[in-house]
Amino acid sequence: MAAPRDDEAEWSAEAARRVWGGAVPLQVHLHDADVTTLPPPPPFLTLGPRIGYFPLLVPIIKAHFSSTLPPGIDTVWFEYKGLPLKWYIPIGVLYDLLCADPERPWNITVHFRGYPSEILTPCDGEDSVKWSYMNSLKEAAFIITGNSKNVMNMSQADQGALWQSVMKGNLDGYMNISTRLKLGPFEEDCLVRTSSVEGQQGSDEPESPGSGKPCRVPVRLYVRSVQEDLYDLEDAVPVGDWENISYINRPFEVRKEEGRSYITLKHALKTLLPEFFSLKASGTPDDSGHAQTLDSSPDVPGTPRRYQKAESASSRQQEADVANKGKVKLVRVQGIELDMDIPFLWVANNLKNPECYLHICVYVGTRKQQPKQGR
């Protein structure tokens, strides 16, 4: 009979294989403005890796539509029902967030001209996606260990191999390198398994949280408002503007509490999003307690964060807007509608993305604000 630890390891390995093997069926349509031939080309069917990014699909999509594209320089971007898709958000997260009722295949539109620079940050293809990924990995390392030396000290060869493993969905190749970064897993005793304190003395290794210190889990929350009286997800009003989505970086700090056997997902969300769980409605989020916003954390040394800074100013207002007493209707992680009583650390360890962030999509039912009466 296998020991409990062996069973846990097998379950974790299976969860990782499913996360890395997950894909969204896509049906990609070329926008009418980019069609130069008759009849117009048929849509392109492909699979988008859940942990992947839309710009990485451009080469195969362009090959399909190349004979009908207009002359000029490509500025490729994607949209869904009129909403430009943010290229640095993983495909699986975008799907979970924007398709309330899962759409198979997911019908999206590709543009090769007219980049909406007022909505989307610039993207220069694979290089931009790689930069964004490495930036997120550094931030995650900073949250978990207190600094990002383990990532910043990686050799160019290891950085390249790590990125190639993410691009190709090569879990084994990823594990061979990522395990050296010592960014987990998070343990039930509320500590993150990193290098020992003794082994770090006199070295450039990142500091371990150490015995008795809490661990911090990197979390990205995407809060979408839907109708308060919504009973069927297929009736949800499509997202027409990114201002209707709260995009929140908020690490969860795990503290060992006497009498608590484990922390549930519900407990974690109540801490991360108190504005949706408190008994009294609050107009602004409460950043006290275990959770704090990533924007208030020190910058990761040597790491530019343009796209997050561009959005941080509006994100706080978005949080206040959706907190007009909303009720959580649905929580999705990696396409799974999770039970709120599931252990949070299991979710954090097994359903995180390759940059070590846990992406959580939350659907909140909110009342429509009534227009103010004129005096």
N, C-alpha and C positions, 0 to 999 in steps of 0.2 A: 504493500500500500504506500502510495507516494506521500511524502511529508507535506504539510500545509504550505510550506515555503515553496516546494517544488510546484504545487498546483498553482500558486499565485504567479510564479514565474511563467508557467505555461499560458495562463490566462492573459498575462501582460503581453507576452510575445504574440499571441493570437490577435489581441486588440491592436497592437502595432501593425501587424500585417494587414489587418482590415482597414485601418486608417490610411496606410500608405497605398493600399490597392484600391481605395475608393475613387470613384469617378462619376462625373455628371454627364449624361448623354446630351450633346449639344446639336442643335440645328441652326447653323449660321447663315443668315441672309445678307446679301450685299445690298447696301442702301441704294435706293433708286437713283440718287444724284451721282453715284459712281458707276452706273451702268452705261456703257457706250456702244453696246451691240444689241441686236434683236435676233432671236428672242433673248430675254434676260437669262443669265445663268441660273441653274438650279441651286438650291441651298446646299451647304456642305455639312455633312454629318460626321461628327467625331466625338471622342470622349475627352472631357476636360478633367484632369486629375484634381481631386478635391484639395490637395495640398499645393497645387500648382497655381500659376498666374496667367491671365489672358495674354499678355504680350509674348509669352513663350510659345503660344499657338500660332502666332502670326505667320511664320514661314510656311506651314502646311496649308493655312487658310489662303494666303496670297497665291500659292501655287495653283489652287483650285480656281481662283477668280482672275488670274493674271491676264487672260486673253481679252477681258472686257474692261479692264481698268483704264481710266483716263491717263494721259501723259502727265508727268510732273513728279514732285517729291512726295513720298508717302508720309502721312501723319496718321497712323492707325489708332483707332479707338473703337470701343464697343458700347452698345446701349441696349437697354431692356425696357420696352414700353415707354420710350422717350427719355429714360433716365441714363445719362452717361455712367458707365461702370468704372469705379475707381480701381486702377490697375494694380495697386499694391495690396489690395485685400484678396486673400486666397479665393479661388473659384468656388470652393465648397461653402465658404462663409457667405459669399454674395448670393449663392443659390438658396441657402437656408434663410437668409434675411429677406430677400426680395420675392421669393416664391412661397407665399403663405400656404397655398395648396400646391404641393410639389408638381411641377410641370415636366412631363417626360415625352419627347425631348424638350429641353429648355430652348425656346426660340429667342435668339438674340440677333442683333443687327451689327454688322461690321461696317465701319467707315474708313476710307483711305484718304479723305480730305476733310478740311474744316474742323480741325482739332479744337474742342471747346476749352481753351486755356483759362477761361474765367471760372471754370468748374473743376477741371482736372489739372493736377500738377504735371509738368512736362515728363515725358517718358521717351528715352532713347533706346528702347528695345531691351535686350537681355542685360546690358550693362546697368541700366537703371534698376531693373528688378533685382539683380545681384546686390547692388549697393543697398537697396531697401531691406533685403533679407539679412545681410550682414549687420546692418544698423540695428534691426530688431533683435538679432541674436546678442549683440553687445548690450543692448538695454536689458534683455532678459537676464544675462549674466550679472549685470550690475544689481538688478533687483534681488537675485537669488543669493549672491555671494558678497555683495557690498562693493565690488569693483568689476571691471571688465578685462582685467589683465589676461585671463585665460584665453579669451577670444582674440584680443589685440596682439598677443604674442604668438599666434598661430603662424606657421610658415606659409609662404605664398602657395607652396605645393599643397599643403593641407587645406587651405582656404579654397583652392581650385577644386580639389577632390571632393570636399564637402559640398560645394555648390553643384558640381556635376551629379552627385548622388541625389540631391534634391530635384534637379531638373529631370533626371531619368527615373525617379521613383525607386532608386536602389537602396533599400532599407539596410542591407548588410554593409554596403559601403559607407552609408551614413553612420551606422553604429560603430564601425571601426575607428572613426575619427571623433564623433561626438562624445563617446565615453571618456575620452581624454580631457574633455572640458570640465568634467565633474560638476554637472549642473543638475544632478538628481540621481535616482528618484527621491521624492519626498517620502519620509518614513512616518509610521503611525505614531512615533514618539515626538512628532512635530519638528524633527530635525531633517535637514536635507543631507543626503549621503554625499559628502565631498571628501577631499583629501584630509588627512589627519593634521591636527595642529602641530604635532611634533615634526611631521614631515615637511612643514612649510617654513620652519624657522631657518633663516639665512637663505631663503630662496625667493624667487619672484612669483611663486604660486599664489593664487588668490586666497584670502583669508576664509577659513571655514566659519559658518555661523557659530560653531562651538557648542559645547554641552550647555544646555539650559537656555540657549538663545532661540528665539522663534525663527521659523523659516518664512520666506515670502514667496508667494506663487504669482508669476506674471500672468495677468488676466487682461484680455481686451473684450469689452462689452459693447454690443450693438443693440440699442434699445429702439424698437419700432413701435410706433403708436398705431393702433387699429381701433375700429369702432367699439365702444363700450358694450353695445348690445349684440356684438358679433357672435353667432352660434356656429356658423360654417366657415371654415377658412377660405373656401373658394369665393366667398363674398367679400373678402377683405379688399378695401380700396387700394389700388396699386400705389407704390411710392412714386411721387412725381417730382420730389426735390430732396436733395440730401439734407436740407435743413429739417426734414421730418424724421431724421435718424440721429440719435445720440450716439456718438462714437467716443467711448470712454476707456482710457488706459488707467486701470486702478488695481495695483497689486493687492493681493489678499495676504494678510499676515496671520499665520497660524500660531496660536498660543495654546499650550496644553492646559486644559481646564479640568479641575478635579471633578470626578463624577461623570465626565463626558467620555464615552467609549470611542466615539469618532465624530467628526464634523460632517454634517449632511450638506448636500448641495443647497437645500433651503436655508440653512444657517449661514452658509457662505454668501448667498445672494442677499439675505437680509442685512448682512454687514456691508456688502459691496454697494447695494442699492437700497439704502434705508428709506429713501423717499417713496418707494413703492410698497414697503412693508410696515411702515410705522402706523400706529393707530390714528395719529393725527396727521392730516395732509400738511406737507411742507412745501413752500415755494422754492426752496433752494436745497441742494443736497447737503447732507451732513458728512463731512470728511473726517470726523473724529473717530476714535476707536481703532479697530484693527485695520481699516482700509484707508489708504491715502491715494490721491491722484498722482499719476506718474509725472504730470506737468509740474508738480510741486517738488519732485525729487531733484537732486543735483543732476546736471547733465552728465552723460557718459563721456569721459575724456576723449577728445579727438573724434567725436561722433557727431556729424551734422544731423539736424532733425528738422529740416525745412517743412516737410509736409505736415508734421504734427504741430509745429508752431503756428502754421497757417490756419489750422483748424481749432486750436485750443481755445482761442478767444470766443468762438461761437459755441463750442461744446458745452460750456457751463450754462449759457442761456438756454440751449436745447434741453439740458437736464432739468432746468427749472420749468420749462414749458411742459414737458411730458409728465412732470411730477404734479400736474394739476389733478391730483389723486387718481393714479392709474392702478389697475388691478392686473397682476401678471396672469396672462392667459396661456402662455406657451414658452418653454425653454428648449432650445435646440443646440446641440454640440455635435459636430461631425455628422449632421443629418439625422441624429437620434433625438427623439422627443423624450427627454430624461425624466425619470421619477424623481421627485424632489427629496426623497429620503435616501438616495444613493450616496455613499461616502464621497465627499468632495475630493479627498486626496487621491482616490482611485481615478476619478475623472481627470484630475490634473496630471497624473502620471501617465495615463493610458490614452487620453483623447487630445493631447496637446499637438500642436503643429511642429514642424521641424525647427522653427526658430525658438522653440521652447515656450511659446505663448499659448495659453488656453483661450480660445475664441468662443464666446458665448453669445448666442442670439436670443434676445428676450422680446417677446411680443406683449405689449401692455395695452389693455383696453382703457381708453380715456374718453371723457365727455367732451363734446364739442363746446368750445367757448362761445357764449352768446355775445352778439355784438352789443357794445355799450349804447345805452339810450342817450340821446342828446338831451341836454338840459333845456 
